[in-house]
Amino acid sequence: MADVKVLIGEKDGVELGLPEEHLLLGSEVPVSIPGFTSTDAEGAIEESTTLSGVARMPILFGYDGNATNGTYLQTFKGVASNTGPFVVAETGEITSLSVAFKTNSTVTFEVFVNGSSQTDLIVTSNNRGTKVGLAIPLSINNEISVQLTSGSCRDVAFWVNIKTSA
């Protein structure tokens, strides 16, 4: 970790005429961070780069307007996810799903990997829903798409949460 210089303008409650320059080492800065074993800033930074060796990322699919049965959500405005799917860049797994939309509706969304249905998310008489505890494996270049397979709703934001083995 690089050393950091800190200018001190006050010491023990007394303002200094000229700031003092001090060399501050990360190993000398005490920290207490829940879930970390490190007790200094340098150790905590190093520990954070190796914690569990995974990265988590949400992938957003959406639809602006009224989505009806059979509608594929979009990866980008105007690009349906069945023709322009999200392409997986790292090995990992889908861990959870979440959705929100404007209307209180009963709907079902299907999540596809390489055109094959992997799981669904059913929302009953509400405008949001989640599904957790998933472990759907993903490989590099897998393609993810999302389709509304029953019901209708308006202005959809749908997240596919991925954990990679970075």
C-alpha positions as CSV (number, residue, x, y, z in Angstrom):
1,M,0.0,0.0,0.0
2,A,1.3,3.5,-0.9
3,D,2.2,5.8,1.9
4,V,-0.1,8.8,2.4
5,K,0.9,12.3,3.5
6,V,-1.6,14.1,5.8
7,L,-1.5,17.8,6.7
8,I,-2.5,18.5,10.2
9,G,-3.9,22.0,10.9
10,E,-5.0,21.3,14.5
11,K,-3.4,19.3,17.3
12,D,-5.1,18.5,20.6
13,G,-7.7,21.2,20.0
14,V,-5.1,23.9,19.2
15,E,-4.8,25.4,15.7
16,L,-1.3,25.2,14.4
17,G,0.2,28.3,12.8
18,L,1.6,26.3,9.9
19,P,0.3,22.8,9.1
20,E,2.5,19.9,10.1
21,E,3.2,17.2,7.5
22,H,3.0,13.7,8.7
23,L,3.6,10.4,6.9
24,L,0.6,8.2,7.5
25,L,1.1,4.4,7.0
26,G,-2.0,2.3,6.4
27,S,-0.6,-0.3,8.8
28,E,-0.7,2.4,11.5
29,V,-4.4,3.5,11.0
30,P,-6.7,1.4,13.3
31,V,-10.0,0.3,11.9
32,S,-12.9,-1.9,13.1
33,I,-15.0,-3.2,10.3
34,P,-17.7,-5.8,10.9
35,G,-16.8,-9.1,9.1
36,F,-13.1,-8.2,8.7
37,T,-10.3,-9.7,10.8
38,S,-7.9,-6.9,10.0
39,T,-7.4,-4.2,12.6
40,D,-5.6,-1.7,10.4
41,A,-6.5,0.1,7.2
42,E,-3.8,-1.5,5.0
43,G,-4.8,-5.0,6.1
44,A,-8.5,-4.2,5.6
45,I,-7.9,-3.0,2.0
46,E,-5.9,-6.2,1.2
47,E,-8.6,-8.4,2.9
48,S,-11.3,-6.7,0.9
49,T,-9.7,-7.7,-2.4
50,T,-9.6,-11.4,-1.5
51,L,-12.9,-11.8,0.5
52,S,-14.6,-14.9,-0.9
53,G,-13.1,-14.4,-4.3
54,V,-16.4,-13.5,-5.9
55,A,-18.0,-10.6,-7.6
56,R,-21.7,-9.9,-7.6
57,M,-23.5,-8.0,-10.4
58,P,-27.1,-7.2,-11.2
59,I,-28.1,-7.4,-14.9
60,L,-31.1,-5.2,-15.7
61,F,-33.7,-6.1,-18.2
62,G,-36.6,-3.7,-18.8
63,Y,-39.7,-2.8,-20.8
64,D,-41.0,0.7,-21.3
65,G,-44.8,0.6,-21.8
66,N,-47.4,-2.2,-21.6
67,A,-45.8,-5.7,-21.6
68,T,-48.1,-8.5,-22.5
69,N,-48.0,-12.3,-22.6
70,G,-45.0,-13.3,-24.8
71,T,-43.1,-10.1,-24.6
72,Y,-39.3,-10.4,-24.2
73,L,-37.9,-7.8,-21.9
74,Q,-35.2,-5.6,-23.3
75,T,-31.4,-5.5,-22.7
76,F,-31.4,-2.0,-24.2
77,K,-34.3,0.2,-25.3
78,G,-35.7,-1.4,-28.4
79,V,-33.5,-4.5,-28.2
80,A,-35.5,-7.6,-27.1
81,S,-33.5,-10.0,-25.0
82,N,-34.2,-13.0,-27.2
83,T,-32.5,-11.2,-30.2
84,G,-30.0,-9.2,-28.2
85,P,-29.4,-11.2,-25.0
86,F,-27.0,-10.5,-22.1
87,V,-23.8,-12.4,-22.9
88,V,-22.0,-13.8,-19.9
89,A,-18.4,-12.8,-19.6
90,E,-17.3,-14.8,-16.6
91,T,-18.2,-18.2,-15.2
92,G,-20.7,-17.9,-12.3
93,E,-24.3,-18.5,-11.4
94,I,-27.6,-16.7,-11.2
95,T,-28.4,-16.3,-7.4
96,S,-31.6,-14.3,-7.3
97,L,-34.2,-12.4,-9.3
98,S,-36.2,-9.2,-8.6
99,V,-38.8,-7.3,-10.5
100,A,-40.8,-4.1,-10.1
101,F,-43.4,-2.5,-12.4
102,K,-46.1,0.1,-12.2
103,T,-49.3,-1.9,-12.2
104,N,-50.7,-4.3,-9.6
105,S,-50.8,-7.5,-11.6
106,T,-50.5,-11.3,-11.5
107,V,-47.7,-12.2,-14.0
108,T,-45.1,-14.8,-14.6
109,F,-41.6,-14.1,-16.0
110,E,-39.3,-16.8,-17.4
111,V,-35.5,-16.6,-17.3
112,F,-33.8,-18.3,-20.2
113,V,-30.1,-19.4,-20.6
114,N,-29.2,-20.2,-24.2
115,G,-32.9,-20.3,-25.1
116,S,-33.7,-22.9,-22.4
117,S,-36.1,-22.0,-19.5
118,Q,-34.2,-22.1,-16.2
119,T,-36.6,-20.7,-13.7
120,D,-39.6,-18.4,-13.3
121,L,-40.7,-15.5,-11.1
122,I,-44.4,-15.3,-10.3
123,V,-45.9,-12.1,-9.0
124,T,-49.4,-12.3,-7.6
125,S,-51.6,-9.2,-7.3
126,N,-48.6,-6.9,-6.6
127,N,-46.2,-4.7,-8.4
128,R,-42.9,-6.3,-7.3
129,G,-41.4,-9.7,-6.5
130,T,-38.2,-11.5,-5.7
131,K,-36.9,-15.1,-5.9
132,V,-33.8,-16.0,-3.9
133,G,-31.7,-19.1,-3.2
134,L,-31.0,-19.9,-6.8
135,A,-27.8,-21.5,-8.1
136,I,-28.2,-21.6,-11.9
137,P,-24.8,-22.3,-13.4
138,L,-23.4,-19.9,-16.1
139,S,-20.5,-20.4,-18.4
140,I,-18.6,-17.8,-20.5
141,N,-20.7,-16.8,-23.6
142,N,-24.0,-18.1,-22.2
143,E,-26.9,-15.9,-23.3
144,I,-29.5,-14.7,-20.8
145,S,-33.0,-13.5,-21.8
146,V,-36.2,-12.8,-19.9
147,Q,-39.8,-13.2,-21.1
148,L,-43.2,-12.3,-19.7
149,T,-45.0,-15.6,-20.1
150,S,-48.4,-14.8,-18.6
151,G,-50.4,-11.7,-17.7
152,S,-49.5,-8.1,-18.5
153,C,-47.9,-5.2,-16.6
154,R,-46.5,-1.8,-17.3
155,D,-42.9,-0.3,-17.3
156,V,-40.9,-3.3,-16.0
157,A,-37.5,-3.3,-14.4
158,F,-36.2,-6.9,-13.9
159,W,-32.9,-7.8,-12.3
160,V,-31.0,-11.0,-12.7
161,N,-28.4,-11.1,-10.0
162,I,-25.2,-13.0,-10.9
163,K,-22.3,-14.2,-8.7
164,T,-19.1,-14.8,-10.6
165,S,-16.1,-16.7,-9.4
166,A,-13.9,-13.8,-10.4
